[in-house]
Amino acid sequence: MLALIAGTGDLPAAIIARLPTPPLVCALDGFAPSVPVDVTFRLEQLGSFLEALKARGVTEICMAGAVRRPDIDPAAIDPLTAPLVPRLQAAMAQGDDGALRAIIALLEEAGFVIVAAHEVAPDLLPPMGVLTPAKPSDWHRADATVGEACIAEMGAADIGQACIVRVGKVVAREGPDGTDAMLDVFCAPFVREEGASDPFNFVIDTVGDLIGDAADWLSGQDEDPVTADDGILFKAPKPAQDRRADLPLIGPGTAIKAAEAGLAGIVIEAGGVMVLDLIGVQSILDAQKMFLWVRPRGGR
């Protein structure tokens, strides 16, 4: 039996829809998903939760959806979880990938097989290539190379899976608040062209860079303020991350925000980024004459 530890966002529902048998849906207390939940648990009772899963015949666990790391309340720790506390505290002190690796190790040691979301729903990984009528220019292809190098650098520090690149310069890096927050910094109101799909439902590179760029612009040393116009959103997994959890994801909402930010297109790593509602994403980007490039790592 499969247990789905569901977070927020649309991915859990997409996973459930693709399963032949309904999973046991579990959720961390305080992070209710959009799907009905069978079991709610707290991290302070992780040991008891895992024993309860075993008692219900669960052998596999899939993690899907967004969850922020919770604080651990020492007073709420139960006896079965107490031996795990030092490792849980160490996990919570790490970056996202480090924390997930530690949690996965605990689950595996308890006897569970970890199943990746894209293994349950392989159709969420789009085919390689440019999937829109609009195509990336040579300049955009060069920007993608810059974006790949940026994600590798960010991955070494275990922070973020996305960046915005314009004219060879990284103008924004994803922070703890995610891709949408990064794009919001550059967003103007979205204008939907006639016939386009209805929309559905950051950290700047560094604050110092922004202040410096703004100062240069105001002093006349730089004619252009920081902008994302005609740039690209580049998204990829961290080079060494465990892909069984937290594989990057885009959807129609990402496409809308990329359009609002004035970007020319979206570049994602082939086999490393899931796409929810690919047809919807393509429709939105096509209406804005933007491109979607599913690019192999190191590709041009």
C-alpha positions in Angstrom: 0.0 0.0 0.0 1.2 3.5 -0.8 1.0 6.4 1.6 1.1 9.9 0.0 2.5 12.6 2.3 0.8 15.5 0.7 1.7 19.2 1.0 0.1 22.3 -0.5 -0.3 23.0 -4.2 -1.7 21.0 -7.1 0.8 18.2 -7.3 -0.9 15.9 -4.7 -4.2 15.9 -6.6 -2.4 15.2 -9.9 -0.6 12.2 -8.3 -3.8 10.8 -6.8 -5.6 11.1 -10.2 -3.0 8.9 -11.8 -3.0 6.1 -9.3 -5.1 3.0 -10.0 -5.8 2.6 -6.2 -6.4 5.5 -3.8 -3.4 6.0 -1.5 -3.5 6.7 2.2 -3.3 10.5 2.2 -1.2 11.9 5.1 -0.5 15.5 5.9 1.8 17.3 8.3 -0.2 19.3 10.8 -0.6 22.9 9.7 0.0 22.2 6.0 -3.4 21.0 4.8 -3.4 20.0 1.2 -6.2 20.6 -1.3 -7.2 16.9 -1.2 -9.0 14.9 1.5 -6.7 13.7 4.3 -6.8 10.3 5.9 -4.1 10.9 8.6 -2.7 14.1 10.0 0.6 13.9 12.0 3.1 16.1 13.8 6.8 15.8 13.4 7.1 15.4 17.2 5.1 12.1 16.8 7.0 10.8 13.7 7.9 7.5 15.3 4.3 6.8 16.3 3.1 7.9 12.8 5.5 5.4 11.1 4.3 2.6 13.3 0.7 3.4 12.5 1.5 3.3 8.8 3.0 -0.1 9.2 0.0 -1.3 11.1 -2.2 -0.2 8.1 -0.1 -2.2 5.6 1.8 0.8 4.1 5.1 -0.3 2.4 5.7 2.7 0.1 5.7 6.4 0.7 5.5 9.2 -1.9 6.0 12.8 -1.0 4.4 15.5 -3.1 3.5 19.2 -2.5 5.0 22.1 -0.6 5.7 22.0 3.1 7.6 24.5 5.2 9.8 23.1 7.9 8.0 23.2 11.2 9.4 24.1 14.6 9.8 21.1 17.0 7.9 21.5 20.3 9.9 19.5 22.9 6.9 19.1 25.1 5.0 17.3 22.3 7.6 14.6 21.6 6.3 11.1 22.2 8.4 8.1 23.4 8.7 6.5 20.0 10.0 9.7 18.5 12.4 10.7 21.2 15.3 8.6 19.8 14.8 10.3 16.5 15.0 13.9 17.8 18.7 14.5 17.4 18.5 13.5 13.8 15.3 15.5 13.2 16.9 18.6 14.7 20.0 18.1 12.6 17.8 17.7 9.5 15.9 20.9 10.3 19.1 22.8 10.5 20.2 21.9 7.0 19.1 23.2 3.6 16.1 21.8 1.8 17.9 19.0 0.1 19.9 18.1 3.2 16.8 18.0 5.3 14.9 15.8 2.8 17.8 13.4 2.6 17.8 13.0 6.3 14.0 12.5 6.4 14.2 10.0 3.6 17.0 8.1 5.4 14.7 7.8 8.5 11.8 6.5 6.4 14.0 4.0 4.7 15.5 2.8 8.0 11.9 2.2 9.2 11.4 -0.2 6.3 9.6 2.0 3.7 10.3 2.3 0.0 10.4 5.9 -1.2 8.6 6.4 -4.5 9.2 9.6 -6.5 6.3 11.7 -7.7 7.5 11.4 -11.3 7.7 7.6 -11.0 4.0 7.6 -10.1 3.2 10.1 -12.8 5.9 9.9 -15.5 3.7 11.9 -17.9 4.5 15.0 -15.7 8.0 15.0 -17.2 7.6 16.6 -20.7 9.5 15.5 -23.8 12.8 17.2 -24.6 12.8 20.1 -27.1 11.1 23.4 -27.7 7.4 22.8 -27.1 6.0 26.1 -28.4 5.9 27.9 -31.8 8.1 30.6 -30.4 11.8 29.6 -30.2 14.7 30.7 -28.1 17.2 32.9 -29.8 20.9 32.3 -29.7 21.1 34.9 -26.9 18.4 33.0 -24.9 20.4 29.8 -25.4 23.4 31.5 -24.0 21.4 32.8 -21.1 20.3 29.2 -20.4 24.0 28.2 -20.0 24.4 31.0 -17.5 21.2 29.8 -15.7 22.5 26.2 -15.5 25.8 27.4 -14.0 23.8 29.5 -11.5 21.7 26.5 -10.4 24.9 24.5 -9.9 26.3 27.2 -7.7 23.1 27.5 -5.7 22.9 23.7 -5.4 26.3 23.6 -3.8 24.9 25.9 -1.1 21.6 23.9 -1.1 19.4 27.0 -1.9 16.9 27.3 -4.6 16.1 25.7 -8.0 15.4 28.6 -10.2 16.8 31.9 -11.4 16.1 34.7 -13.9 18.8 35.4 -16.5 18.8 38.4 -18.8 21.5 39.4 -21.3 24.0 37.1 -19.7 23.4 38.3 -16.2 21.5 36.5 -13.3 19.1 39.2 -12.1 17.3 37.0 -9.5 17.7 33.8 -7.6 15.0 31.7 -6.0 14.8 31.9 -2.3 12.9 30.2 0.5 9.6 31.7 -0.7 9.8 29.9 -4.1 9.7 30.7 -7.8 6.4 32.7 -7.7 7.8 35.1 -5.1 11.0 35.6 -7.2 8.9 36.4 -10.3 6.5 38.7 -8.4 9.3 41.2 -8.0 9.2 41.9 -11.8 5.5 41.3 -12.5 3.3 43.8 -14.2 -0.5 43.1 -14.6 -1.1 40.1 -16.9 -2.9 40.9 -20.2 -4.6 37.9 -21.7 -4.8 38.0 -25.5 -8.1 37.1 -27.1 -8.3 33.3 -27.3 -5.8 32.7 -24.6 -6.4 30.3 -21.7 -7.9 31.7 -18.5 -5.2 32.1 -15.8 -5.5 29.9 -12.7 -4.6 29.9 -9.9 12.8 36.0 -4.6 15.1 36.7 -3.7 16.9 39.2 -5.9 20.4 38.1 -6.8 21.6 40.1 -3.8 20.2 43.2 -2.2 23.5 44.8 -2.7 23.4 44.2 -6.5 20.0 45.9 -6.6 21.1 48.9 -4.6 24.2 49.2 -6.7 22.3 48.9 -10.0 19.8 51.4 -8.8 22.5 53.8 -7.7 24.3 53.5 -11.1 21.0 54.2 -12.9 20.2 57.2 -10.8 23.7 58.6 -11.3 23.6 58.0 -15.0 26.3 55.3 -15.0 23.8 52.7 -16.1 21.0 53.6 -18.4 18.8 50.6 -17.4 17.3 49.7 -14.1 17.2 46.0 -13.1 14.6 44.4 -15.3 13.6 40.9 -16.5 12.3 42.0 -19.9 13.2 39.5 -22.6 15.0 37.3 -20.1 14.4 33.7 -19.2 13.2 31.8 -16.2 15.6 28.8 -15.8 14.5 26.0 -13.5 16.3 22.8 -12.7 17.0 20.4 -9.8 20.1 20.9 -7.7 22.8 18.8 -9.4 23.3 16.4 -6.5 19.8 16.4 -5.0 17.8 13.3 -4.2 15.2 13.4 -6.9 12.7 11.2 -5.0 11.5 14.4 -3.3 11.2 18.1 -4.1 11.7 17.7 -7.9 11.0 21.2 -9.3 7.6 21.9 -10.8 6.0 24.5 -13.1 2.4 24.9 -14.1 0.0 27.5 -15.7 0.5 29.8 -12.8 4.3 29.9 -13.5 3.6 30.7 -17.1 1.3 33.6 -16.2 3.8 35.1 -13.8 6.6 34.7 -16.3 4.5 36.6 -18.8 3.7 39.3 -16.2 7.5 39.6 -15.5 8.1 40.3 -19.2 10.2 37.2 -19.9 10.8 35.8 -23.3 10.4 32.2 -22.2 10.9 29.4 -19.7 13.7 26.9 -19.8 13.5 23.7 -17.7 15.9 20.8 -17.4 14.8 17.7 -19.3 13.9 14.9 -17.0 14.4 17.2 -14.0 11.3 19.4 -13.9 7.7 18.3 -13.8 5.0 20.3 -15.6 1.4 20.4 -14.4 -1.1 20.9 -17.3 1.4 21.0 -20.1 -1.3 22.0 -22.6 -2.4 24.9 -20.4 1.2 26.1 -20.0 1.8 25.9 -23.8 -1.4 27.8 -24.5 -0.5 30.6 -22.1 3.0 31.0 -23.4 1.9 30.7 -27.0 -0.7 33.5 -26.5 2.2 35.7 -25.2 4.6 34.6 -28.0 6.8 33.1 -25.3 8.7 29.8 -25.6 9.0 26.7 -23.4 12.3 24.9 -23.9 12.8 21.5 -22.2 16.6 21.5 -22.4 19.0 18.7 -21.7 21.7 19.4 -19.1 24.6 21.0 -20.9 22.5 21.5 -24.1 22.5 24.3 -26.6 
